């Protein structure tokens, strides 16, 4: 079966902003989350589709590829333009025309004739799962991430102690070799030294000639209050180190917030269901509810119906950027008593008879519904 359009899945336009994408995803996630729809396979599938769509469209690079090539642009198993790498082809033509017209754009390195071999280090991603309470309050923690350190045996040279690297004989230290193909002269990275201009006849056994060894380092990460699911924290310079003096990459800590047993989050607001017995709903009274900062209460008026929502201002989550506190929305869920004794059943029957004697003004919704039914059949 063909996949549905990601924008259609989220119900947004193709020019939707990041905030619109996030809002649409949260709405669908709250509605179709498996914890709220146990055993509902259709709802579970919709939740998965929404999650996949948001993960793709919230990433600028993936979204650009999807907008251009559709699902093939973000499918690693798909062929076509989106799945091909033309970098080698482009490099070759760049070398050809550079040699013909004397261009030297983007080149540096040994002798001024080779391409620069200075590379920025790769970025690292660290997945961190936190609780809703931690997301609301913020906290500091330590994480261990992979890193590279200079090899102490060879002092970072990559050569066996007592030896040293030699000038590459294939490219004479240029890092590039030139190949003649008829009229064209093609310059390529040296296959012997891989562009470094040096070779190591006797590599260090401790690092296999790399000059560095993999280690684990401990970093302190500060999680700001109000952070939301899917957000990430950038730790500059803590990614993979660069090559040949290049700058290091960055570390991105990607946040995943666990599903809470009581609250559902919608941006900076929280929602929860509050079960209320029908007697309490009929008589009214004070209702105690939990919040992330302790207990709170609100007044339940007489005759409250199921589905009624009460708003507790400032009892939500503080916005991670503005610091403005969200609200808590309590949704009344009228609870029907179960496993009644004979005595309790008799009391309820007597109570029901007393309501019937009082007429329909005790049940405004039933009265309205019956009137609609009569109109329908007439």
C-alpha positions as CSV (number, residue, x, y, z in Angstrom):
1,X,0.0,0.0,0.0
2,X,1.3,3.4,-1.0
3,X,2.2,5.7,1.9
4,X,-0.1,8.7,2.5
5,X,1.3,12.2,2.0
6,X,3.0,13.4,5.2
7,X,1.3,16.8,5.1
8,X,-2.0,15.0,4.6
9,X,-1.3,12.8,7.6
10,X,-0.7,15.8,9.9
11,X,-3.5,17.8,8.3
12,X,-1.3,20.8,7.5
13,X,-0.4,22.8,4.3
14,X,2.9,22.3,2.6
15,X,4.1,25.7,3.7
16,X,3.2,25.0,7.3
17,X,5.7,26.5,9.9
18,X,7.5,24.4,12.5
19,X,5.0,25.5,15.2
20,X,2.1,24.5,13.0
21,X,3.7,21.0,12.4
22,X,4.3,20.6,16.1
23,X,0.8,21.7,17.1
24,X,-0.8,19.3,14.6
25,X,1.4,16.4,15.7
26,X,0.7,16.9,19.4
27,X,-3.0,17.0,18.7
28,X,-2.9,13.7,16.8
29,X,-0.6,12.1,19.4
30,X,-2.9,13.0,22.3
31,X,-5.9,11.6,20.4
32,X,-4.4,8.4,19.1
33,X,-1.7,7.5,21.7
34,X,-1.9,3.7,22.5
35,X,-2.1,4.4,26.2
36,X,-5.4,6.3,25.7
37,X,-6.7,3.7,23.1
38,X,-5.7,0.3,24.4
39,X,-6.3,-2.5,21.9
40,X,-7.4,-0.1,19.1
41,X,-5.1,-1.1,16.2
42,X,-6.5,1.6,13.9
43,X,-5.7,4.3,16.4
44,X,-2.3,2.9,17.0
45,X,-1.5,2.9,13.2
46,X,-2.6,6.6,13.0
47,X,-0.3,7.4,16.0
48,X,2.6,5.7,14.2
49,X,1.9,7.5,10.9
50,X,1.7,10.9,12.6
51,X,5.0,10.2,14.5
52,X,6.7,9.2,11.2
53,X,5.4,12.3,9.4
54,X,6.5,14.7,12.1
55,X,9.9,13.1,12.4
56,X,10.5,13.6,8.7
57,X,8.9,17.1,8.3
58,X,10.5,18.6,11.5
59,X,14.0,17.9,10.0
60,X,14.8,20.7,7.5
61,X,17.0,18.4,5.3
62,X,14.6,15.5,5.2
63,X,11.7,17.9,4.6
64,X,13.5,19.5,1.6
65,X,14.2,16.0,0.2
66,X,10.6,15.0,0.7
67,X,9.3,18.1,-0.9
68,X,11.4,17.5,-4.0
69,X,11.3,13.7,-4.4
70,X,8.4,12.6,-2.2
71,X,8.8,9.4,-0.2
72,X,11.7,8.3,-2.3
73,X,13.6,11.3,-1.1
74,X,13.6,10.1,2.5
75,X,13.6,6.3,2.0
76,X,17.2,5.0,2.4
77,X,16.2,1.9,0.3
78,X,14.8,4.0,-2.6
79,X,16.8,4.7,-5.7
80,X,16.6,7.7,-7.9
81,X,18.1,11.1,-7.6
82,X,17.4,11.4,-3.9
83,X,19.3,8.2,-3.1
84,X,22.4,8.8,-5.2
85,X,25.7,10.6,-4.3
86,X,27.0,12.7,-7.2
87,X,29.9,14.1,-5.2
88,X,32.5,12.0,-6.9
89,X,31.1,12.9,-10.3
90,X,31.0,16.6,-9.5
91,X,34.5,16.5,-8.1
92,X,35.9,14.9,-11.3
93,X,34.3,17.6,-13.5
94,X,35.5,20.3,-11.1
95,X,39.1,19.0,-11.6
96,X,38.8,18.8,-15.3
97,X,37.6,22.4,-15.8
98,X,39.9,23.6,-13.1
99,X,42.9,22.3,-15.0
100,X,41.7,23.7,-18.4
101,X,40.8,27.1,-17.2
102,X,43.3,27.5,-14.3
103,X,40.6,27.7,-11.7
104,X,41.7,27.2,-8.1
105,X,38.4,27.9,-6.2
106,X,38.0,25.9,-3.0
107,X,41.6,24.5,-3.1
108,X,44.3,24.5,-0.5
109,X,46.9,22.2,0.9
110,X,50.3,21.0,0.1
111,X,52.1,22.9,-2.7
112,X,48.9,25.0,-3.4
113,X,47.8,22.4,-5.9
114,X,45.8,19.9,-3.9
115,X,42.4,20.1,-2.4
116,X,42.2,21.0,1.3
117,X,42.4,17.9,3.6
118,X,41.1,19.8,6.7
119,X,37.7,18.4,7.8
120,X,35.3,19.3,10.4
121,X,34.4,16.6,12.9
122,X,31.1,14.7,12.7
123,X,28.2,15.7,14.9
124,X,27.1,13.3,17.6
125,X,23.6,12.5,18.8
126,X,22.7,11.4,22.3
127,X,19.2,10.2,23.1
128,X,18.0,11.1,26.6
129,X,14.6,10.0,28.0
130,X,13.3,12.1,30.9
131,X,10.1,12.3,32.9
132,X,7.4,15.0,32.6
133,X,8.4,16.2,36.1
134,X,12.0,16.6,35.0
135,X,11.0,18.4,31.8
136,X,8.9,20.8,33.8
137,X,11.4,21.6,36.5
138,X,14.7,21.3,34.6
139,X,17.8,19.6,36.0
140,X,21.5,19.0,35.5
141,X,23.0,15.6,34.8
142,X,26.1,13.9,33.5
143,X,26.4,11.8,30.4
144,X,29.1,9.7,28.9
145,X,29.9,10.1,25.2
146,X,32.5,8.5,22.9
147,X,35.5,10.7,22.2
148,X,39.0,10.5,20.7
149,X,42.2,11.3,22.5
150,X,45.7,11.7,21.2
151,X,47.6,8.4,21.4
152,X,50.1,8.6,24.3
153,X,52.3,5.8,22.8
154,X,53.1,7.7,19.5
155,X,52.2,11.1,20.8
156,X,49.7,11.5,18.1
157,X,52.0,10.9,15.1
158,X,50.6,7.5,14.2
159,X,54.1,6.2,13.8
160,X,55.8,3.5,15.9
161,X,58.0,5.0,18.6
162,X,61.4,5.6,17.1
163,X,60.1,6.0,13.6
164,X,58.3,8.8,11.8
165,X,56.0,9.4,8.8
166,X,57.6,9.8,5.4
167,X,56.7,11.9,2.4
168,X,54.3,9.9,0.1
169,X,56.2,8.6,-2.9
170,X,53.2,8.3,-5.1
171,X,52.2,12.0,-4.9
172,X,55.5,13.5,-3.7
173,X,53.7,15.0,-0.7
174,X,51.1,16.8,-2.8
175,X,48.2,14.7,-1.6
176,X,46.9,14.7,-5.2
177,X,47.8,12.7,-8.3
178,X,47.1,13.8,-11.9
179,X,45.8,11.4,-14.5
180,X,45.9,12.1,-18.2
181,X,42.9,11.0,-20.2
182,X,43.3,12.1,-23.8
183,X,42.8,15.9,-24.0
184,X,41.7,16.1,-20.3
185,X,43.9,16.1,-17.2
186,X,42.1,14.8,-14.1
187,X,43.4,15.4,-10.6
188,X,42.4,13.0,-7.9
189,X,43.1,12.3,-4.2
190,X,46.2,10.2,-3.8
191,X,45.2,6.5,-3.2
192,X,48.4,5.8,-1.2
193,X,48.2,8.6,1.5
194,X,44.5,9.5,1.0
195,X,45.4,13.2,0.6
196,X,47.6,13.6,3.6
197,X,50.9,13.7,1.7
198,X,52.4,11.4,4.2
199,X,52.7,7.6,4.7
200,X,53.6,5.7,7.8
201,X,55.7,2.6,7.0
202,X,55.7,1.5,10.7
203,X,52.4,2.3,12.2
204,X,51.9,2.5,16.0
205,X,50.3,-0.7,17.3
206,X,48.4,1.1,20.1
207,X,46.4,3.2,17.6
208,X,46.9,1.4,14.3
209,X,48.6,4.4,12.8
210,X,45.6,6.7,13.4
211,X,47.4,8.8,16.0
212,X,44.4,8.8,18.4
213,X,42.4,6.3,20.4
214,X,38.7,6.1,21.3
215,X,37.8,7.0,24.9
216,X,34.7,7.8,26.9
217,X,34.3,11.3,28.3
218,X,31.9,12.6,30.9
219,X,30.0,15.8,30.2
220,X,27.6,17.9,32.3
221,X,24.3,18.7,30.6
222,X,21.8,21.3,31.8
223,X,18.2,20.5,30.8
224,X,16.2,23.8,30.9
225,X,12.8,23.9,32.6
226,X,10.0,23.6,30.1
227,X,11.8,21.5,27.5
228,X,9.5,19.5,25.4
229,X,9.5,16.1,23.6
230,X,11.5,16.2,20.4
231,X,13.6,19.2,21.3
232,X,17.4,19.0,21.4
233,X,20.2,20.7,23.2
234,X,23.4,21.6,21.4
235,X,26.8,21.2,23.1
236,X,29.2,23.0,20.8
237,X,32.6,21.3,20.2
238,X,31.8,18.1,21.9
239,X,31.3,16.0,18.8
240,X,33.9,14.1,16.9
241,X,37.3,15.9,16.6
242,X,38.2,17.3,13.2
243,X,40.9,15.9,10.9
244,X,44.2,17.6,10.1
245,X,43.4,20.5,12.4
246,X,39.8,20.9,11.5
247,X,37.2,22.1,14.1
248,X,35.3,19.5,16.1
249,X,31.7,18.7,15.5
250,X,28.9,19.3,18.0
251,X,27.0,17.1,20.3
252,X,23.2,17.1,20.2
253,X,21.2,15.8,23.1
254,X,17.8,14.7,21.8
255,X,15.0,14.8,24.4
256,X,12.3,12.2,24.7
257,X,9.7,12.7,27.4
258,X,8.0,9.6,28.9
259,X,4.2,9.2,28.8
260,X,2.8,10.3,32.1
261,X,0.2,8.3,34.0
262,X,-1.9,11.3,35.0
263,X,-1.2,14.2,32.7
264,X,-1.1,14.7,28.9
265,X,0.9,17.6,27.7
266,X,-0.1,20.1,24.9
267,X,2.6,22.7,24.5
268,X,2.8,24.4,27.9
269,X,-0.6,23.2,29.0
270,X,-1.5,20.0,30.9
271,X,-4.7,18.0,30.7
272,X,-6.0,15.4,33.1
273,X,-9.2,13.5,33.6
274,X,-10.9,13.8,37.0
275,X,-13.3,10.9,37.9
276,X,-16.3,12.3,39.9
277,X,-19.1,10.2,41.4
278,X,-22.6,11.1,40.3
279,X,-23.7,12.1,43.8
280,X,-20.8,14.5,44.1
281,X,-21.5,15.9,40.6
282,X,-25.1,16.4,41.6
283,X,-24.4,18.1,44.9
284,X,-21.2,19.9,44.1
285,X,-18.3,20.6,46.4
286,X,-14.6,21.1,46.4
287,X,-12.4,18.7,44.3
288,X,-8.7,18.1,45.0
289,X,-6.5,17.4,42.0
290,X,-2.7,16.8,41.7
291,X,-0.4,19.2,39.9
292,X,3.3,19.0,39.1
293,X,4.0,21.4,42.0
294,X,1.6,19.9,44.6
295,X,-2.1,19.7,45.3
296,X,-4.7,22.1,44.1
297,X,-8.5,22.3,44.2
298,X,-11.5,23.8,42.4
299,X,-15.2,24.2,43.2
300,X,-17.5,21.8,41.5
301,X,-20.9,23.4,41.0
302,X,-24.2,21.5,41.6
303,X,-25.4,19.5,38.6
304,X,-22.0,19.3,36.9
305,X,-22.1,17.0,33.8
306,X,-19.5,14.7,32.4
307,X,-17.0,16.4,30.1
308,X,-17.1,19.7,31.9
309,X,-13.6,21.3,31.9
310,X,-12.1,23.4,34.6
311,X,-9.1,25.6,34.0
312,X,-6.4,26.1,36.7
313,X,-4.3,29.0,35.6
314,X,-0.5,28.8,36.0
315,X,-0.6,25.1,36.9
316,X,0.9,23.9,33.6
317,X,4.5,24.0,32.4
318,X,6.8,27.1,32.1
319,X,7.6,27.9,28.5
320,X,11.2,27.1,27.8
321,X,11.8,30.4,26.0
322,X,9.4,33.0,27.4
323,X,9.1,31.6,31.0
324,X,5.3,32.1,30.9
325,X,3.5,29.4,32.8
326,X,0.9,27.2,31.1
327,X,-2.4,26.1,32.6
328,X,-3.9,22.8,33.8
329,X,-7.2,21.7,32.3
330,X,-9.3,19.2,34.4
331,X,-11.9,17.2,32.5
332,X,-14.7,15.8,34.6
333,X,-15.3,12.1,34.0
334,X,-18.6,11.1,35.6
335,X,-18.1,7.7,37.2
336,X,-21.0,5.2,37.5
337,X,-20.9,3.1,40.6
338,X,-20.4,-0.7,40.2
339,X,-20.8,-3.8,42.3
340,X,-23.7,-2.4,44.3
341,X,-25.3,-4.3,47.2
342,X,-29.0,-5.0,47.3
343,X,-29.5,-2.2,49.8
344,X,-27.7,0.3,47.6
345,X,-29.7,-0.8,44.6
346,X,-32.9,-0.2,46.5
347,X,-31.8,3.2,47.5
348,X,-31.0,4.1,43.9
349,X,-34.4,2.8,42.7
350,X,-36.2,4.9,45.3
351,X,-34.1,7.8,44.3
352,X,-34.9,7.3,40.6
353,X,-38.6,7.1,41.3
354,X,-38.4,10.4,43.3
355,X,-36.7,12.0,40.2
356,X,-39.5,10.7,37.9
357,X,-42.1,12.1,40.2
358,X,-40.4,15.5,40.0
359,X,-40.7,15.7,36.3
360,X,-38.2,16.3,33.5
361,X,-36.6,19.4,35.0
362,X,-34.2,17.2,36.9
363,X,-32.8,15.9,33.6
364,X,-32.4,18.8,31.2
365,X,-30.3,16.8,28.7
366,X,-32.7,13.8,28.6
367,X,-35.6,16.2,28.0
368,X,-33.8,17.9,25.2
369,X,-32.8,14.6,23.7
370,X,-36.4,13.2,23.8
371,X,-37.7,16.3,22.1
372,X,-35.2,15.8,19.3
373,X,-36.2,12.1,18.9
374,X,-39.9,13.1,18.6
375,X,-39.0,15.6,16.0
376,X,-37.0,13.0,14.1
377,X,-39.8,10.5,13.9
378,X,-42.5,13.1,13.1
